[in-house]
Amino acid sequence: MIAFLFPGQGSQKVGMGRALADAYPICRQTFEEADAALGEPLSRLCFEGPEDQLMLTENTQPAILAVSIAACRLLASQGIRPDLVAGHSLGEYSANVAAGTLGFADALRIVRRRGQYMQEAVPVGDGSMLAVLGLDAAVVGQACDEAAQGDVVSPANINGADQVVIAGSRAAVTRAGDRARALGAKRVIPLSVSAPFHCALMKPAEERLAPELRALHVNEPVVPIVANVDAEPKRTAAAAVEALIGQVSSPVRWEDVVRRLASEGVTTYVEVGPGTVLAGLVRKIQRDARVASFGAPDDLARCMGLSSK
């Protein structure tokens, strides 16, 4: 069985998707659809930048989604289709488009607003995130609890292989990082992000996004989406939408997502979109898995080879 995995924020880079659009009409058409849906040249931002504009959350989110869906459509045109899908944070929207739950244009517009709402939930500079390496997730949670002192700080991305990202108010995140070092973390790395995603500080964004998500036209998914919020397969549109709502202020349980995919029978994982972060994490979580990344024409042959095995 094959799972498609869709990347989240942090995988963006200027130039992403350009080679796909140049080489394949189906990808070029996808970017044209994205430009029309947003009423602006998102494709130019992906292909040419400028980088400072691409890095703005409200631009980054639709840009990554557009590249991911262009790549996904190309794979489908080559007969490579998933049995299950999942995505990391923003990538769960791409997964829902791939599963047919959300329309592409609707997803582009909603993730743009998601980016805006997440950015506006916390004043710039008040929150932060950092990655804790080499420490079990439960111990990272303990570090957050001991460092909170009435402020918000908690695990935000439980990525597996002793890699946990924490998020919250700036001072509390700093204290939790110090505590994690004291508890044996190998490294503590501050992340360059514009807001503290996937923690309780995002509740205002969740409350703004929820009615808009529930108002979208949706279809029943053609394949299950394994959700970030609980690592459970969502087999109905209603369940998939509620998972997207809960995801905003809840941790991304990526290690659990990958293990659930494996328990469903997945042996082959294809990261669809820019970057190779998720493929690397899968290799650490499921060491016997077949793994590939697909974000450029040169990647197609390997994906074709994996799907035929």
WOURBEL-V485828 format. One record per residue. N is the residue number from 1. RES is the residue in one letter. SS is DSSP state (H for helix, E for strand, L for the rest). PSI is psi in whole degrees, -180 to 180 (999 if undefined). Layout:
n:N res:RES ss:SS psi:PSI
n:N res:RES ss:SS psi:PSI
This chain:
n:1 res:M ss:L psi:148
n:2 res:I ss:E psi:136
n:3 res:A ss:E psi:137
n:4 res:F ss:E psi:133
n:5 res:L ss:E psi:135
n:6 res:F ss:E psi:129
n:7 res:P ss:L psi:161
n:8 res:G ss:L psi:-167
n:9 res:Q ss:L psi:141
n:10 res:G ss:L psi:-19
n:11 res:S ss:L psi:-5
n:12 res:Q ss:L psi:149
n:13 res:K ss:L psi:149
n:14 res:V ss:L psi:134
n:15 res:G ss:L psi:-11
n:16 res:M ss:L psi:136
n:17 res:G ss:L psi:-14
n:18 res:R ss:H psi:-45
n:19 res:A ss:H psi:-37
n:20 res:L ss:H psi:-46
n:21 res:A ss:H psi:-37
n:22 res:D ss:H psi:-34
n:23 res:A ss:H psi:-26
n:24 res:Y ss:L psi:121
n:25 res:P ss:H psi:-36
n:26 res:I ss:H psi:-33
n:27 res:C ss:H psi:-41
n:28 res:R ss:H psi:-42
n:29 res:Q ss:H psi:-37
n:30 res:T ss:H psi:-44
n:31 res:F ss:H psi:-35
n:32 res:E ss:H psi:-40
n:33 res:E ss:H psi:-41
n:34 res:A ss:H psi:-43
n:35 res:D ss:H psi:-43
n:36 res:A ss:H psi:-40
n:37 res:A ss:H psi:-36
n:38 res:L ss:H psi:-11
n:39 res:G ss:L psi:28
n:40 res:E ss:L psi:162
n:41 res:P ss:L psi:74
n:42 res:L ss:H psi:-36
n:43 res:S ss:H psi:-42
n:44 res:R ss:H psi:-38
n:45 res:L ss:H psi:-42
n:46 res:C ss:H psi:-46
n:47 res:F ss:H psi:-36
n:48 res:E ss:H psi:-13
n:49 res:G ss:L psi:-154
n:50 res:P ss:L psi:156
n:51 res:E ss:H psi:-40
n:52 res:D ss:H psi:-30
n:53 res:Q ss:H psi:-38
n:54 res:L ss:H psi:-31
n:55 res:M ss:L psi:-11
n:56 res:L ss:L psi:130
n:57 res:T ss:H psi:-41
n:58 res:E ss:H psi:-20
n:59 res:N ss:H psi:-39
n:60 res:T ss:H psi:-44
n:61 res:Q ss:H psi:-51
n:62 res:P ss:H psi:-30
n:63 res:A ss:H psi:-48
n:64 res:I ss:H psi:-41
n:65 res:L ss:H psi:-43
n:66 res:A ss:H psi:-44
n:67 res:V ss:H psi:-42
n:68 res:S ss:H psi:-43
n:69 res:I ss:H psi:-34
n:70 res:A ss:H psi:-46
n:71 res:A ss:H psi:-41
n:72 res:C ss:H psi:-44
n:73 res:R ss:H psi:-37
n:74 res:L ss:H psi:-45
n:75 res:L ss:H psi:-43
n:76 res:A ss:H psi:-38
n:77 res:S ss:H psi:-21
n:78 res:Q ss:L psi:7
n:79 res:G ss:L psi:11
n:80 res:I ss:L psi:110
n:81 res:R ss:L psi:149
n:82 res:P ss:L psi:156
n:83 res:D ss:L psi:-29
n:84 res:L ss:E psi:160
n:85 res:V ss:E psi:158
n:86 res:A ss:E psi:160
n:87 res:G ss:E psi:152
n:88 res:H ss:L psi:111
n:89 res:S ss:L psi:-116
n:90 res:L ss:L psi:-37
n:91 res:G ss:H psi:-21
n:92 res:E ss:H psi:-25
n:93 res:Y ss:H psi:-45
n:94 res:S ss:H psi:-41
n:95 res:A ss:H psi:-39
n:96 res:N ss:H psi:-32
n:97 res:V ss:H psi:-44
n:98 res:A ss:H psi:-35
n:99 res:A ss:L psi:-9
n:100 res:G ss:L psi:1
n:101 res:T ss:L psi:-48
n:102 res:L ss:E psi:143
n:103 res:G ss:L psi:151
n:104 res:F ss:H psi:-49
n:105 res:A ss:H psi:-44
n:106 res:D ss:H psi:-42
n:107 res:A ss:H psi:-42
n:108 res:L ss:H psi:-46
n:109 res:R ss:H psi:-38
n:110 res:I ss:H psi:-35
n:111 res:V ss:H psi:-28
n:112 res:R ss:H psi:-46
n:113 res:R ss:H psi:-36
n:114 res:R ss:H psi:-46
n:115 res:G ss:H psi:-43
n:116 res:Q ss:H psi:-46
n:117 res:Y ss:H psi:-39
n:118 res:M ss:H psi:-39
n:119 res:Q ss:H psi:-38
n:120 res:E ss:H psi:-13
n:121 res:A ss:H psi:-31
n:122 res:V ss:L psi:127
n:123 res:P ss:L psi:140
n:124 res:V ss:L psi:130
n:125 res:G ss:L psi:-17
n:126 res:D ss:L psi:-23
n:127 res:G ss:E psi:166
n:128 res:S ss:E psi:172
n:129 res:M ss:E psi:150
n:130 res:L ss:E psi:154
n:131 res:A ss:E psi:133
n:132 res:V ss:E psi:121
n:133 res:L ss:E psi:141
n:134 res:G ss:L psi:21
n:135 res:L ss:L psi:135
n:136 res:D ss:L psi:146
n:137 res:A ss:H psi:-38
n:138 res:A ss:H psi:-37
n:139 res:V ss:H psi:-36
n:140 res:V ss:H psi:-41
n:141 res:G ss:H psi:-40
n:142 res:Q ss:H psi:-43
n:143 res:A ss:H psi:-41
n:144 res:C ss:H psi:-45
n:145 res:D ss:H psi:-43
n:146 res:E ss:H psi:-22
n:147 res:A ss:H psi:-9
n:148 res:A ss:L psi:-50
n:149 res:Q ss:L psi:42
n:150 res:G ss:L psi:-9
n:151 res:D ss:L psi:170
n:152 res:V ss:L psi:125
n:153 res:V ss:E psi:132
n:154 res:S ss:E psi:162
n:155 res:P ss:E psi:134
n:156 res:A ss:E psi:-38
n:157 res:N ss:E psi:114
n:158 res:I ss:E psi:91
n:159 res:N ss:E psi:-12
n:160 res:G ss:E psi:169
n:161 res:A ss:L psi:40
n:162 res:D ss:L psi:41
n:163 res:Q ss:E psi:112
n:164 res:V ss:E psi:130
n:165 res:V ss:E psi:135
n:166 res:I ss:E psi:157
n:167 res:A ss:E psi:155
n:168 res:G ss:E psi:-159
n:169 res:S ss:E psi:148
n:170 res:R ss:H psi:-48
n:171 res:A ss:H psi:-41
n:172 res:A ss:H psi:-38
n:173 res:V ss:H psi:-41
n:174 res:T ss:H psi:-46
n:175 res:R ss:H psi:-41
n:176 res:A ss:H psi:-36
n:177 res:G ss:H psi:-42
n:178 res:D ss:H psi:-41
n:179 res:R ss:H psi:-38
n:180 res:A ss:H psi:-40
n:181 res:R ss:H psi:-44
n:182 res:A ss:H psi:-29
n:183 res:L ss:L psi:1
n:184 res:G ss:L psi:10
n:185 res:A ss:L psi:140
n:186 res:K ss:L psi:-42
n:187 res:R ss:E psi:150
n:188 res:V ss:E psi:117
n:189 res:I ss:E psi:113
n:190 res:P ss:E psi:141
n:191 res:L ss:L psi:144
n:192 res:S ss:L psi:88
n:193 res:V ss:L psi:160
n:194 res:S ss:L psi:-7
n:195 res:A ss:L psi:160
n:196 res:P ss:L psi:89
n:197 res:F ss:L psi:155
n:198 res:H ss:L psi:43
n:199 res:C ss:L psi:177
n:200 res:A ss:H psi:-22
n:201 res:L ss:H psi:-15
n:202 res:M ss:H psi:3
n:203 res:K ss:H psi:-42
n:204 res:P ss:H psi:-37
n:205 res:A ss:H psi:-42
n:206 res:E ss:H psi:-43
n:207 res:E ss:H psi:-32
n:208 res:R ss:H psi:-37
n:209 res:L ss:H psi:-33
n:210 res:A ss:H psi:-52
n:211 res:P ss:H psi:-30
n:212 res:E ss:H psi:-40
n:213 res:L ss:H psi:-44
n:214 res:R ss:H psi:-22
n:215 res:A ss:H psi:-11
n:216 res:L ss:L psi:149
n:217 res:H ss:L psi:127
n:218 res:V ss:E psi:161
n:219 res:N ss:L psi:158
n:220 res:E ss:L psi:134
n:221 res:P ss:L psi:143
n:222 res:V ss:L psi:-20
n:223 res:V ss:L psi:154
n:224 res:P ss:E psi:147
n:225 res:I ss:E psi:118
n:226 res:V ss:E psi:117
n:227 res:A ss:L psi:150
n:228 res:N ss:L psi:-38
n:229 res:V ss:L psi:-31
n:230 res:D ss:L psi:3
n:231 res:A ss:L psi:29
n:232 res:E ss:L psi:143
n:233 res:P ss:E psi:128
n:234 res:K ss:E psi:120
n:235 res:R ss:L psi:-1
n:236 res:T ss:L psi:156
n:237 res:A ss:H psi:-41
n:238 res:A ss:H psi:-44
n:239 res:A ss:H psi:-38
n:240 res:A ss:H psi:-40
n:241 res:V ss:H psi:-44
n:242 res:E ss:H psi:-34
n:243 res:A ss:H psi:-38
n:244 res:L ss:H psi:-36
n:245 res:I ss:H psi:-51
n:246 res:G ss:H psi:-26
n:247 res:Q ss:H psi:-29
n:248 res:V ss:L psi:-44
n:249 res:S ss:L psi:12
n:250 res:S ss:L psi:157
n:251 res:P ss:L psi:149
n:252 res:V ss:E psi:114
n:253 res:R ss:L psi:66
n:254 res:W ss:H psi:-41
n:255 res:E ss:H psi:-43
n:256 res:D ss:H psi:-36
n:257 res:V ss:H psi:-48
n:258 res:V ss:H psi:-42
n:259 res:R ss:H psi:-36
n:260 res:R ss:H psi:-41
n:261 res:L ss:H psi:-43
n:262 res:A ss:H psi:-40
n:263 res:S ss:H psi:-23
n:264 res:E ss:L psi:-6
n:265 res:G ss:L psi:7
n:266 res:V ss:L psi:132
n:267 res:T ss:L psi:-16
n:268 res:T ss:E psi:129
n:269 res:Y ss:E psi:129
n:270 res:V ss:E psi:118
n:271 res:E ss:E psi:120
n:272 res:V ss:E psi:109
n:273 res:G ss:L psi:-168
n:274 res:P ss:L psi:145
n:275 res:G ss:L psi:175
n:276 res:T ss:L psi:17
n:277 res:V ss:H psi:-47
n:278 res:L ss:H psi:-38
n:279 res:A ss:H psi:-41
n:280 res:G ss:H psi:-40
n:281 res:L ss:H psi:-41
n:282 res:V ss:H psi:-42
n:283 res:R ss:H psi:-31
n:284 res:K ss:H psi:-31
n:285 res:I ss:H psi:-44
n:286 res:Q ss:L psi:88
n:287 res:R ss:L psi:-21
n:288 res:D ss:L psi:6
n:289 res:A ss:L psi:152
n:290 res:R ss:E psi:128
n:291 res:V ss:E psi:140
n:292 res:A ss:E psi:161
n:293 res:S ss:E psi:143
n:294 res:F ss:E psi:105
n:295 res:G ss:L psi:2
n:296 res:A ss:L psi:158
n:297 res:P ss:H psi:-35
n:298 res:D ss:H psi:-18
n:299 res:D ss:H psi:-12
n:300 res:L ss:H psi:-41
n:301 res:A ss:H psi:-42
n:302 res:R ss:H psi:-41
n:303 res:C ss:H psi:-39
n:304 res:M ss:H psi:-40
n:305 res:G ss:H psi:-41
n:306 res:L ss:H psi:-41
n:307 res:S ss:H psi:-21
n:308 res:S ss:L psi:-7
n:309 res:K ss:L psi:999
